[in-house]
Amino acid sequence: MTPRLEEVTPANFDAATGIRIRPGQEHAVEPVVKSLAEAYVHPAGVAWPRLIVDDDRPVGFLMAFLDIDWNGDGSVHRSGLWRLNIAADTQGRGYGRFAVESVAAEIRRRGGKEMYVSWHPGPDGPEEFYLRLGFRKNGETSGGQTVGVLEL
Ligand SMILES: CC(C)(COP(=O)(O)OP(=O)(O)OC[C@H]1O[C@@H](n2cnc3c(N)ncnc32)[C@H](O)[C@@H]1OP(=O)(O)O)[C@@H](O)C(=O)NCCC(=O)NCCS
């Protein structure tokens, strides 16, 4: 497994928007096309969308948020993982871990010391995945989702 990240361009747009998670997981993450639309409407530099490719095969999509105004009042700025969609037939092979480590490296490169994520709570969400990768719940919720943080 030698995955890499690609910027989303006209050349791989269809591959990115074609990433499909498993049936029954749709409550846990938005479709890629919605994430890309959100990236477009946010100020430049806030969203960091990337296609995850292995051996030229698209295996997933991630979108980080970089230095956002968390409360909307300028008091707290955070970076983290906004979206993560690993393709149905390539889940369980380490691509999710690769995505988290890649975003952690990017945040660290920019001088960040913490990586945030929020997830759908309960057994039908990805909580165990994030806890296994070292995130801890910080006691907050965001839009009904559990907030987790990883020290970098
Ligand atoms: C959650 C998701 C991103 C995990 O990606 P993945 O590529 O399948 O995960 P990995 O293969 O990298 O797994 C990394 C580790 O987490 C564990 N893990 C992954 N999913 C898990 C789950 N649902 N429950 C428990 N452990 C899990 C793996 O066993 C592995 O542990 P190990 O390295 O100790 O063996 C993927 O299943 C997915 O896209 N789900 C649907 C959408 C979603 O929930 N996205 C997150 C939105 S916040």
PDBQT file of the ligand as one rigid body, heavy atoms in Angstrom, charges set to zero:
ROOT
HETATM    1  C1  LIG A 201     -14.359   5.378   9.384  1.00  0.00    +0.000 C 
HETATM    2  C2  LIG A 201     -13.478   5.195   8.135  1.00  0.00    +0.000 C 
HETATM    3  C3  LIG A 201     -12.959   6.560   7.678  1.00  0.00    +0.000 C 
HETATM    4  C4  LIG A 201     -12.295   4.288   8.520  1.00  0.00    +0.000 C 
HETATM    5  O1  LIG A 201     -11.426   4.161   7.387  1.00  0.00    +0.000 OA
HETATM    6  P1  LIG A 201     -10.696   2.757   7.081  1.00  0.00    +0.000 P 
HETATM    7  O2  LIG A 201      -9.788   2.976   5.923  1.00  0.00    +0.000 OA
HETATM    8  O3  LIG A 201     -11.723   1.703   6.948  1.00  0.00    +0.000 OA
HETATM    9  O4  LIG A 201      -9.885   2.528   8.429  1.00  0.00    +0.000 OA
HETATM   10  P2  LIG A 201      -8.390   1.910   8.578  1.00  0.00    +0.000 P 
HETATM   11  O5  LIG A 201      -8.311   0.663   7.768  1.00  0.00    +0.000 OA
HETATM   12  O6  LIG A 201      -7.383   2.959   8.291  1.00  0.00    +0.000 OA
HETATM   13  O7  LIG A 201      -8.396   1.552  10.127  1.00  0.00    +0.000 OA
HETATM   14  C5  LIG A 201      -7.460   2.105  11.058  1.00  0.00    +0.000 C 
HETATM   15  C6  LIG A 201      -7.671   1.413  12.390  1.00  0.00    +0.000 C 
HETATM   16  O8  LIG A 201      -8.978   1.714  12.880  1.00  0.00    +0.000 OA
HETATM   17  C7  LIG A 201      -9.714   0.507  13.074  1.00  0.00    +0.000 C 
HETATM   18  N1  LIG A 201     -11.106   0.749  12.663  1.00  0.00    +0.000 N 
HETATM   19  C8  LIG A 201     -11.532   1.273  11.481  1.00  0.00    +0.000 A 
HETATM   20  N2  LIG A 201     -12.874   1.386  11.483  1.00  0.00    +0.000 NA
HETATM   21  C9  LIG A 201     -13.278   0.917  12.681  1.00  0.00    +0.000 A 
HETATM   22  C10 LIG A 201     -14.548   0.762  13.305  1.00  0.00    +0.000 A 
HETATM   23  N3  LIG A 201     -15.686   1.123  12.664  1.00  0.00    +0.000 N 
HETATM   24  N4  LIG A 201     -14.592   0.225  14.546  1.00  0.00    +0.000 NA
HETATM   25  C11 LIG A 201     -13.481  -0.137  15.196  1.00  0.00    +0.000 A 
HETATM   26  N5  LIG A 201     -12.236  -0.007  14.678  1.00  0.00    +0.000 NA
HETATM   27  C12 LIG A 201     -12.149   0.510  13.431  1.00  0.00    +0.000 A 
HETATM   28  C13 LIG A 201      -9.044  -0.522  12.182  1.00  0.00    +0.000 C 
HETATM   29  O9  LIG A 201      -9.277  -1.824  12.672  1.00  0.00    +0.000 OA
HETATM   30  C14 LIG A 201      -7.604  -0.111  12.276  1.00  0.00    +0.000 C 
HETATM   31  O10 LIG A 201      -7.038  -0.560  13.480  1.00  0.00    +0.000 OA
HETATM   32  P3  LIG A 201      -5.538  -1.201  13.498  1.00  0.00    +0.000 P 
HETATM   33  O11 LIG A 201      -4.678  -0.272  12.676  1.00  0.00    +0.000 OA
HETATM   34  O12 LIG A 201      -5.197  -1.224  14.937  1.00  0.00    +0.000 OA
HETATM   35  O13 LIG A 201      -5.687  -2.526  12.866  1.00  0.00    +0.000 OA
HETATM   36  C15 LIG A 201     -14.258   4.514   6.974  1.00  0.00    +0.000 C 
HETATM   37  O14 LIG A 201     -14.817   3.315   7.468  1.00  0.00    +0.000 OA
HETATM   38  C16 LIG A 201     -15.368   5.372   6.379  1.00  0.00    +0.000 C 
HETATM   39  O15 LIG A 201     -15.168   6.098   5.400  1.00  0.00    +0.000 OA
HETATM   40  N6  LIG A 201     -16.591   5.248   6.971  1.00  0.00    +0.000 N 
HETATM   41  C17 LIG A 201     -17.783   5.926   6.459  1.00  0.00    +0.000 C 
HETATM   42  C18 LIG A 201     -17.736   7.434   6.610  1.00  0.00    +0.000 C 
HETATM   43  C19 LIG A 201     -17.288   7.943   7.979  1.00  0.00    +0.000 C 
HETATM   44  O16 LIG A 201     -17.731   7.516   9.035  1.00  0.00    +0.000 OA
HETATM   45  N7  LIG A 201     -16.362   8.925   7.913  1.00  0.00    +0.000 N 
HETATM   46  C20 LIG A 201     -15.876   9.628   9.076  1.00  0.00    +0.000 C 
HETATM   47  C21 LIG A 201     -16.656  10.900   9.221  1.00  0.00    +0.000 C 
HETATM   48  S1  LIG A 201     -16.219  11.796  10.705  1.00  0.00    +0.000 SA
ENDROOT
TORSDOF 0
